[in-house]
Amino acid sequence: MAIIVTFLLGLGNFAWHTAVIQSGHRMISDVQPASLRIIRLISLSLEFMLLCLALYAVKSGHTAWVWAYISYSAINGGAAWLIVSRRI
């Protein structure tokens, strides 16, 4: 069950990340297009590595990592919501 929760949170993190990049927020639109492609690739790769590490830790029996990843996802989702809704 913990692996499923972690995986679903990972999907959510990728969706939030993509929504922020496609939001057209001034923070994103001020970046040069070539730089934005590189930043997007690096940031999505980092997101993927975090998901893989969390899944590996949970699979190895370190269930505390589920709570750590839930916390990370909550912060990530909250920040994405603030950016996409233009509250910041």
N, C-alpha and C positions, 0 to 999 in steps of 0.2 A: 504494500500500500504506500509506503514512504517513497518508493521509487516512482510510482505513478504520480504522486503529488509533486515531487521534485520535477519530473518531466513536464507536467502541465504548467507549473510555474515557469519553467524555462521557455515554453512556447509563449506564455504571456509576456515574458521579458523581451523576447524577440519581437513580438507584435508591438509592444510599447516603444521599443527602440526604433522600429521602422516608422511608427506614427510620428515620433518626434522628428526624425530626419525628413519626412515628407510634409511636415506641418507648415513649412514656409515661415516659421518664426524668425524674427530678426537675427537671433543668435546663429541660426543656420544660414540664412540668406546672405549674411555678411561675409561668409567664407567663400573663397574662390572655388569654382566648380572642380578644378583638378585636385585641390586640397581636400575638398569634401568627399570625393571618391576614395581617396587614400584613408581619410579619417573614418569613413563608413566601413571600409574593409577591415581596418585595424580594430575598431570598436566592436563590430559584429564577431570578429575572430576572438576577441577577449571574452565577449559574452558566451560564445560557444565553449571556450576553455573553462569558464566558470561553471557552466552547466555540466560539462563532462566531469570536472573535479567533484562537484556536488553529488552527481549520480554515482561516481566511484566510491566516494566516502560513505554514502548511504548503503550501497551494495555491500561494503565491507563491514557494516554493522555499526557505524558511527552515526546513530540517529540524531545526535545533537546538531549535525549538519543540516538536517531537514529544517530545524528551527532557525538556524543561521540563514539558510537560503530563503525561507519564508520572510524573514526580516528584511533581507536584501531586496526581495521582490516587492515587498510593501513600500519600501523607500523608493525603489525604481519606478513602481507604478504611480506613486504619489507625485514624484518629480515629473514624470511624463504627463500626467493629468494637468499639472500646473502649467507646463510648457504648451501643450496642445490647446488648452482652454484660454491661453494668453493671460493667465493670472500673474505671471512674472515676465 
